[in-house]
Protein backbone atom coordinates (compact mmCIF):
# COMPACT_ATOMS: atom_id res chain seq x y z
CA UNK A 1 0.00 0.00 0.00
CA UNK A 2 1.32 3.43 -0.91
CA UNK A 3 1.90 5.80 2.02
CA UNK A 4 1.12 8.93 0.06
CA UNK A 5 -2.58 8.55 0.90
CA UNK A 6 -1.87 8.34 4.63
CA UNK A 7 0.23 11.49 4.94
CA UNK A 8 -2.64 14.07 4.81
CA UNK A 9 -4.59 12.24 7.50
CA UNK A 10 -1.48 12.00 9.66
CA UNK A 11 -0.95 15.75 9.28
CA UNK A 12 -4.56 16.45 10.28
CA UNK A 13 -4.12 14.43 13.46
CA UNK A 14 -0.99 16.40 14.29
CA UNK A 15 -2.78 19.70 13.77
CA UNK A 16 -5.67 18.60 16.01
CA UNK A 17 -3.29 17.53 18.75
CA UNK A 18 -1.44 20.83 18.59
CA UNK A 19 -4.57 22.97 18.71
CA UNK A 20 -6.27 20.94 21.45
CA UNK A 21 -9.96 21.29 22.42
CA UNK A 22 -11.64 24.72 22.10
CA UNK A 23 -11.06 26.82 25.25
CA UNK A 24 -13.99 26.95 27.70
CA UNK A 25 -15.81 30.23 28.11
CA UNK A 26 -14.99 32.43 31.09
CA UNK A 27 -17.52 32.36 33.91
CA UNK A 28 -19.42 35.62 33.42
CA UNK A 29 -22.75 37.44 33.39
CA UNK A 30 -23.79 38.26 29.83
CA UNK A 31 -26.67 39.95 28.02
CA UNK A 32 -27.58 42.14 31.01
CA UNK A 33 -30.66 44.08 29.86
CA UNK A 34 -32.85 46.76 31.46
CA UNK A 35 -36.36 47.16 30.04
CA UNK A 36 -39.71 48.79 30.78
CA UNK A 37 -41.49 45.42 30.40
CA UNK A 38 -40.59 41.81 31.10
CA UNK A 39 -38.21 40.47 28.42
CA UNK A 40 -38.73 43.73 26.54
CA UNK A 41 -36.26 45.59 24.38
CA UNK A 42 -33.42 47.44 26.13
CA UNK A 43 -34.35 50.98 27.18
CA UNK A 44 -33.43 53.55 24.58
CA UNK A 45 -30.49 55.87 25.08
CA UNK A 46 -31.64 58.94 27.00
CA UNK A 47 -34.67 57.23 28.54
CA UNK A 48 -35.38 58.40 32.09
CA UNK A 49 -37.30 56.34 34.62
CA UNK A 50 -39.50 58.20 37.11
CA UNK A 51 -40.46 57.52 40.72
CA UNK A 52 -42.69 54.47 41.09
CA UNK A 53 -41.72 53.01 37.70
CA UNK A 54 -40.50 49.41 37.44
CA UNK A 55 -37.17 48.44 35.88
CA UNK A 56 -37.25 44.91 34.44
CA UNK A 57 -33.84 43.21 34.66
CA UNK A 58 -32.69 40.11 32.78
CA UNK A 59 -29.28 38.48 32.30
CA UNK A 60 -27.72 35.16 31.38
CA UNK A 61 -24.76 33.21 32.71
CA UNK A 62 -22.08 31.42 30.69
CA UNK A 63 -18.91 29.52 31.52
CA UNK A 64 -20.41 27.95 34.66
CA UNK A 65 -19.13 24.67 36.10
CA UNK A 66 -20.87 21.34 35.52
CA UNK A 67 -20.39 18.39 37.83
CA UNK A 68 -18.87 15.16 36.46
CA UNK A 69 -21.32 13.24 34.30
CA UNK A 70 -23.34 10.44 35.88
CA UNK A 71 -24.19 7.14 34.22
CA UNK A 72 -26.76 8.84 31.98
CA UNK A 73 -24.37 11.68 31.06
CA UNK A 74 -26.35 14.15 33.22
CA UNK A 75 -24.50 16.95 34.98
CA UNK A 76 -25.48 19.23 37.86
CA UNK A 77 -25.09 23.01 38.16
CA UNK A 78 -25.22 25.02 41.39
CA UNK A 79 -25.55 28.76 40.81
CA UNK A 80 -26.78 31.54 43.10
CA UNK A 81 -27.46 35.14 42.10
CA UNK A 82 -28.22 38.53 43.61
CA UNK A 83 -29.58 41.65 41.91
CA UNK A 84 -29.08 44.99 43.64
CA UNK A 85 -29.87 48.55 42.52
CA UNK A 86 -28.28 51.73 43.85
CA UNK A 87 -28.87 55.44 43.39
CA UNK A 88 -26.23 58.05 42.58
CA UNK A 89 -25.29 58.29 46.29
CA UNK A 90 -24.80 54.54 46.68
CA UNK A 91 -28.07 53.86 48.54
CA UNK A 92 -29.82 50.59 47.70
CA UNK A 93 -33.29 51.16 46.28
CA UNK A 94 -34.76 47.98 47.77
CA UNK A 95 -33.80 44.68 49.34
CA UNK A 96 -31.58 42.72 46.92
CA UNK A 97 -33.37 40.13 44.80
CA UNK A 98 -31.87 36.67 45.38
CA UNK A 99 -32.31 33.36 43.57
CA UNK A 100 -30.57 30.21 42.42
CA UNK A 101 -30.21 27.72 39.59
CA UNK A 102 -30.00 24.24 41.13
CA UNK A 103 -30.53 21.99 38.13
CA UNK A 104 -29.51 18.81 36.36
CA UNK A 105 -28.57 19.18 32.69
CA UNK A 106 -28.68 16.49 30.03
CA UNK A 107 -26.37 16.26 27.03
CA UNK A 108 -28.94 18.21 25.00
CA UNK A 109 -28.50 21.17 27.40
CA UNK A 110 -24.77 21.59 26.77
CA UNK A 111 -25.26 25.06 25.23
CA UNK A 112 -27.97 26.20 27.67
CA UNK A 113 -27.45 29.60 29.34
CA UNK A 114 -29.40 30.14 32.59
CA UNK A 115 -31.49 33.31 32.46
CA UNK A 116 -32.33 35.31 35.57
CA UNK A 117 -35.07 37.88 35.87
CA UNK A 118 -35.75 40.51 38.52
CA UNK A 119 -37.68 43.75 38.98
CA UNK A 120 -36.50 46.98 40.59
CA UNK A 121 -39.02 49.63 41.61
CA UNK A 122 -37.72 53.21 41.53
CA UNK A 123 -38.63 54.83 44.88
CA UNK A 124 -41.43 57.40 44.51
CA UNK A 125 -39.23 60.15 46.01
CA UNK A 126 -36.02 59.21 44.18
CA UNK A 127 -33.67 62.01 43.16
CA UNK A 128 -32.56 62.66 39.60
CA UNK A 129 -29.29 61.00 38.66
CA UNK A 130 -27.50 58.02 37.20
CA UNK A 131 -28.44 54.77 38.92
CA UNK A 132 -27.08 51.27 38.49
CA UNK A 133 -28.10 47.63 38.65
CA UNK A 134 -25.48 45.17 39.88
CA UNK A 135 -25.85 41.45 39.11
CA UNK A 136 -23.63 39.00 40.99
CA UNK A 137 -23.63 35.27 40.29
CA UNK A 138 -21.86 32.61 42.37
CA UNK A 139 -20.75 29.22 41.02
CA UNK A 140 -20.71 26.81 43.94
CA UNK A 141 -19.09 23.97 41.94
CA UNK A 142 -16.09 26.00 40.76
CA UNK A 143 -13.50 24.50 43.11
CA UNK A 144 -12.76 25.50 46.71
CA UNK A 145 -14.66 28.65 47.63
CA UNK A 146 -16.53 28.73 44.33
CA UNK A 147 -16.35 31.62 41.86
CA UNK A 148 -18.16 34.94 41.47
CA UNK A 149 -19.03 36.89 38.31
CA UNK A 150 -20.48 40.39 38.24
CA UNK A 151 -21.94 42.79 35.71
CA UNK A 152 -23.34 46.33 36.02
CA UNK A 153 -25.81 48.33 33.93
CA UNK A 154 -26.63 52.01 34.36
CA UNK A 155 -29.96 53.80 33.98
CA UNK A 156 -31.19 57.37 34.44
CA UNK A 157 -33.89 58.62 36.81
CA UNK A 158 -35.78 61.90 36.60
CA UNK A 159 -36.94 63.03 40.03
CA UNK A 160 -38.36 66.22 41.51
CA UNK A 161 -36.11 69.22 42.02
CA UNK A 162 -35.84 69.63 45.79
CA UNK A 163 -32.60 71.33 46.79
CA UNK A 164 -30.90 69.70 49.79
CA UNK A 165 -30.42 71.44 53.13
CA UNK A 166 -28.43 70.77 56.29
CA UNK A 167 -31.24 72.12 58.46
CA UNK A 168 -35.01 71.81 58.38
CA UNK A 169 -36.36 73.86 55.48
CA UNK A 170 -39.57 74.29 53.48
CA UNK A 171 -39.06 74.29 49.70
CA UNK A 172 -41.22 74.83 46.62
CA UNK A 173 -44.29 76.27 48.32
CA UNK A 174 -46.97 76.98 45.73
CA UNK A 175 -50.70 77.61 45.61
CA UNK A 176 -52.44 75.25 43.17
CA UNK A 177 -55.94 75.02 41.77
CA UNK A 178 -56.71 71.47 42.92
CA UNK A 179 -55.34 68.51 44.88
CA UNK A 180 -53.90 66.79 41.79
CA UNK A 181 -52.33 69.92 40.28
CA UNK A 182 -48.61 70.64 40.43
CA UNK A 183 -48.33 73.93 38.54
CA UNK A 184 -48.36 77.00 40.76
CA UNK A 185 -51.05 79.62 40.31
CA UNK A 186 -49.76 82.88 38.84
CA UNK A 187 -51.94 84.85 41.22
CA UNK A 188 -53.08 83.33 44.53
CA UNK A 189 -56.55 84.88 44.41
CA UNK A 190 -59.79 83.12 45.39
CA UNK A 191 -63.48 83.78 45.74
CA UNK A 192 -65.68 83.12 48.76
CA UNK A 193 -66.64 79.42 48.81
CA UNK A 194 -63.48 78.34 46.96
CA UNK A 195 -61.06 75.67 48.17
CA UNK A 196 -57.51 76.91 48.75
CA UNK A 197 -54.88 74.28 47.94
CA UNK A 198 -51.14 74.57 48.49
CA UNK A 199 -48.21 72.17 48.12
CA UNK A 200 -44.67 72.24 49.45
CA UNK A 201 -41.66 70.06 50.27
CA UNK A 202 -39.92 69.55 53.61
CA UNK A 203 -36.23 68.64 53.73
CA UNK A 204 -33.25 68.92 56.05
CA UNK A 205 -34.85 66.84 58.80
CA UNK A 206 -32.75 64.28 60.67
CA UNK A 207 -33.15 60.53 60.31
CA UNK A 208 -32.96 57.97 63.05
CA UNK A 209 -32.02 54.31 62.93
CA UNK A 210 -33.16 52.51 59.79
CA UNK A 211 -33.93 55.74 57.87
CA UNK A 212 -36.70 56.65 60.33
CA UNK A 213 -38.07 60.18 60.17
CA UNK A 214 -40.68 61.91 62.33
CA UNK A 215 -41.94 65.26 61.13
CA UNK A 216 -45.19 67.17 61.24
CA UNK A 217 -46.69 70.51 60.33
CA UNK A 218 -49.42 72.88 61.36
CA UNK A 219 -50.77 76.18 60.08
CA UNK A 220 -52.45 79.41 61.00
CA UNK A 221 -54.33 81.84 58.75
CA UNK A 222 -53.97 85.50 59.63
CA UNK A 223 -56.16 88.39 58.52
CA UNK A 224 -54.72 91.66 57.27
CA UNK A 225 -54.85 93.10 60.77
CA UNK A 226 -52.81 90.19 62.17
CA UNK A 227 -55.64 88.47 63.98
CA UNK A 228 -56.08 84.72 63.59
CA UNK A 229 -58.84 83.58 61.25
CA UNK A 230 -58.06 79.86 61.47
CA UNK A 231 -55.58 77.63 63.27
CA UNK A 232 -54.63 73.93 63.10
CA UNK A 233 -51.39 73.19 65.03
CA UNK A 234 -51.33 69.51 63.99
CA UNK A 235 -52.47 69.45 60.38
CA UNK A 236 -50.37 66.35 59.59
CA UNK A 237 -47.85 64.01 61.19
CA UNK A 238 -45.46 61.92 59.09
CA UNK A 239 -43.57 59.13 60.83
CA UNK A 240 -42.11 56.28 58.79
CA UNK A 241 -39.14 53.93 58.58
CA UNK A 242 -38.72 53.18 54.86
CA UNK A 243 -36.03 50.94 53.40
CA UNK A 244 -34.89 53.69 51.03
CA UNK A 245 -33.78 56.92 52.76
CA UNK A 246 -36.23 59.68 51.83
CA UNK A 247 -34.41 62.99 52.10
CA UNK A 248 -37.55 65.08 51.53
CA UNK A 249 -41.28 64.77 52.09
CA UNK A 250 -44.08 66.46 50.15
CA UNK A 251 -46.82 68.24 52.06
CA UNK A 252 -50.24 69.55 51.15
CA UNK A 253 -52.77 71.82 52.84
CA UNK A 254 -56.37 72.64 52.07
CA UNK A 255 -58.65 75.42 53.29
CA UNK A 256 -62.35 75.69 52.48
CA UNK A 257 -63.42 79.31 52.36
CA UNK A 258 -66.85 80.18 53.65
CA UNK A 259 -69.41 81.45 51.14
CA UNK A 260 -69.57 84.66 53.14
CA UNK A 261 -65.78 84.84 53.59
CA UNK A 262 -64.68 88.41 54.17
CA UNK A 263 -62.81 89.87 51.22
CA UNK A 264 -59.22 90.97 51.66
CA UNK A 265 -55.71 89.67 52.13
CA UNK A 266 -54.76 86.66 54.23
CA UNK A 267 -51.46 85.08 55.27
CA UNK A 268 -50.81 81.37 55.78
CA UNK A 269 -48.20 80.68 58.47
CA UNK A 270 -46.86 77.16 57.85
CA UNK A 271 -44.85 75.67 60.73
CA UNK A 272 -42.87 72.42 60.35
CA UNK A 273 -41.29 70.46 63.19
CA UNK A 274 -38.67 67.70 63.18
CA UNK A 275 -39.12 65.52 66.25
CA UNK A 276 -35.92 63.49 65.80
CA UNK A 277 -33.67 66.45 65.04
CA UNK A 278 -35.44 68.72 67.55
CA UNK A 279 -35.71 71.57 65.05
CA UNK A 280 -38.49 73.65 63.53
CA UNK A 281 -39.06 76.27 60.85
CA UNK A 282 -41.88 78.31 59.33
CA UNK A 283 -42.75 80.36 56.26
CA UNK A 284 -45.49 82.90 55.48
CA UNK A 285 -47.38 82.97 52.19
CA UNK A 286 -50.08 85.46 51.16
CA UNK A 287 -53.31 84.94 49.25
CA UNK A 288 -56.37 87.09 48.71
CA UNK A 289 -60.13 86.62 48.65
CA UNK A 290 -61.69 88.86 46.01
C-alpha positions, 0 to 999 in steps of 0.5 A: 500500500502506498503511504502517500494517501496516509500522509494528509490524514497524519498531518490532520491528526498532528494539527488537532493535537497541537490545537487541542480542544476549544477553550472553555468560556470564562464564567461571566454574566452576559446579556444584562438588559434593562427594560420597561417590560418583562423580556422587553427591548433594552431601554433607549439611550436617554430614557429616564425612569421616574419615581414608582416606575418598574425596571425589568432586569434580565441576564444570562450566565455562561462559563459555569461549572458542571459536575462530572457526568453520571451514568446517563451523562447528566451533569449538575449546576449550582448557581446563586445570584443577587440583583441589587440597585443603587442610586447616585449616592450609593443607597440601595433602592430595595432589598436585593433580589436573590435566587438560584439555579440548582438543576440537572442538565442532560447532554442536549443542554450543553449550550444552555445559558441560565437566564435570571429575571428581577424587577427593581421599583424606583422609589417614589421620592427618588432624586434625579441622577445616574443609577445602576443595577449590579448582578452577581452570580456565584458558582458553587461547583467551581472548586474551593470557595466557588467563583463569582461573576459580576456585571453592572448596567446604568440607567437614568432617573428623573426626580423632583427638584428639591434642593438639599439642606443641612437644616429643616427647610420648606421648599417649593411652596406653591398655591395650586388650583386642585389637589392633583395639580402641580403647577403653581397659580400665577396669582393666589386669588380666590373667591368666597366658597373656593377651596384653597390648595397649596403644596410644598416640600420639607427637607433637612430633617434628621433621620434615626435608625433605619432611615426613620423620620418623624416630622409634622406641620401645622398652620395658621391663617392671619387676617390683614390686621394680624388676627387669627382667622383659622388655626390647626397646630397639627395638620399632619404628622409623618412618621415612617421607617422606609427601606430607602432613605427619603431625604424630603417629604411632600406636604399639602394643605387645604382650606375651604373658604366660607361662602360669606368669607370676608374679602381681603388679604390673608397670610398662611403661616406654615410651621414644620417640626422635626421631632428626631432632630429637635428643630423647627421652621416656618414660612409665610405665604399670602393669598387674597379673597376677592 
